[in-house]
Amino acid sequence: MKTELSRTLGIEHAIFGFTPFPAVAAALTRAGGFGVLGAVRYTAPDDLARDLDWMQEHTDGLPYGLDVVMPAKKAVEGVTEAEIEAMIPEEHRAFVRATLAKHGVPELPEGEASGWRITGWMEQVARSQLDVAFDYPIRLLANALGSPPPDVVARAHDHGVLVAALAGSARHARHHADAGIDVVVAQGYEAGGHTGEIASMVLTPEVVDAVSPLPVLAAGGIGSGEQIAAGLALGAQGVWLGSIWLTTTEAELHSRALTDKLLAAGSGDTVRSRALTGKPARQLRTEWTDAWDDPAGPGPLPMPLQGLLVAEAVSRIQRYEVEPLLGTPVGQIVGRMNSERSVQQVVDDLTRGFEEAVDRINRIAGRSEA
């Protein structure tokens, strides 16, 4: 499964995997793909350095990348996290308390701080992550919310690092090309996490045409080799997969209840909601997302206020595995995620399915006697 981009990066398969889990990213790289570690949860530079040290030890000298979050538009600027938290209306804090009380969610133990704070959405945090990352031989820097600032693109290029950015429309993709981005990820509506409103089958060829000859990765709703073949047939030079890794044995969800929910979910059990971060993000539909999407409620705040508002609540829900509220960002491909497999097994299934799809098309086209 080789393309011009995969050859440039020196990888066997043009499968790029975004994941917040170092063990998953490293396993994908070892399996011949390209692991991309999500940095948003690393609010302390030392923690990111620790996990990049681990990646170095477990990738056998093979290439990997890093994904950061630097919003294209800043909701707040030049203020501290405490000052940002002070902007959160009391009405919204009361709504969080009431929702948790309705479901009997216990408080965190005394002295235990929230382990889930989306301060990574703040540009200054992402910049501190880059100060660490460029000390390591990463080969790709991806930004999940548009083109990084020009100085970040230039800095990456100075280190010989390719820069990728996600796009939900051809217009966004052209903006990335104008900003000097090297790889555009065409992320369709079906994708987990922050995503736009155009489906992958429509979006991928539009983006390919819009930014040619830049390489494009197809993303959103892809979880089989047949779908990878479709993405490459539409002009992509590889695929960008995220959700499919959540139920791998290397994933560190730390919640049996959440894993079971993912394994049981169908493709219609997700929703695009602002409940988690303040921007539309596809995730499991739960009573938590329903509460925030209810017109009778106060509605979500803009990023990064919403993430800071719900940080402790999410930690409490996860710690006590409160099933009606328990969720995670995930794409519509969750309907095919019905068994736990290792990363290597996933890659084997993807490459096998890809080969079968290509053989099938060759037979249809009369290029094979089999």
Phi, psi and omega in degrees: 000065186254141176226175179301320181292318180295325177293320178301320183271351178073039179245154184284319183238139181279051180247113180255127184240116174273135180201147174277000187252117180305322182296325178290313181301316181293320180295322179294317177300316179294332181278002177102359175265206183226105180281136178236114182276126176283130187260356192298332183277355182268092179275344177250121181306325181297326179293319177295317179300319179300315183284331174289326172301316179297318178301317179301323183282343189237018178244006173055033179076007181272160188282150175209173183222182181225142178244126177242171178234110177234100185303138178293326178241131183267123177287327179219153184209141173071024179230162181277168177299320179298320179293325177294316180299329179293343179280350183285124181295147178297329178303319181288322177297319179296323180295319177297313180301317182293320180294317179293320180295322179302326182257010176063037182281120181293160172289159171293150176304149181303130179089352179268119181274160176301133179264007187223093181234121183273062171278348177295346176286348182273135188300323183295329178289315178300322179294323177293328176295321180292326177302327176281311190300322184286357171275356181243159184278050176294148182254345183215135173243119180250145175240128188278345186234053177100189180287136174294163176304151184306322181292331178289318177300314181297320180296317178299315180296325177298333179266007181073024183257128174288149180243129178242151176218144179276143181225137178253004178203162177296326179298314177300318182297317178297323177298318178298317180299318179295333182274002178087018178292145183267328184223131178251128176261111180275100187258112183282169182305332184286347189291156172279160181075201183295125184206158182270210189238011181248130183289155187301320183298328177274317188292315188304306180293330177297316181290319177304313179294324186290328188243004180311134013262015179299143177289143179238139172253134178274137181215152176107107177077015183258125180206016178217161178296326178297321178290326174297315178301321178297317180298318178291325177295333179277000175110356179289155177257014178166181180233152180241111185245139179232303187299322188302337184277348186295331181255019174282158182292339179276347182293147185245060180290336179058027180209109177295323181297320181290318177301317180296322178296319179295316181295331182270345187287149173259172183294343178266007185262023175242166180210145171275116185221152175268006189299330188271315187234347185100345173249152181300122180223130179284134183205170174302137175282128181222177175292340175289312178294322178299320181297317182286334181269356179289124180301339180283346180272180182284344182080154182292155175271164177289158174295138003264010185299317182298317180298320178290322180299316188264002186304308182293321180300316180296319178299318180294317179299317182289318183298318184261005177048056180282096194306315182298334183258349190283123180207184179195153172301132178196150182269178182294345177294352179305334179296341178258357180269073188247015174206153178273127179226158173286163176301318179299319178296321177299313180297319178299317179295321180295313182291324177296314179296324177297312180299318180296320179294317179296318178299319180297316179294321178298322178294318179298322181277001178076022181261004181221143178266356182289000000 
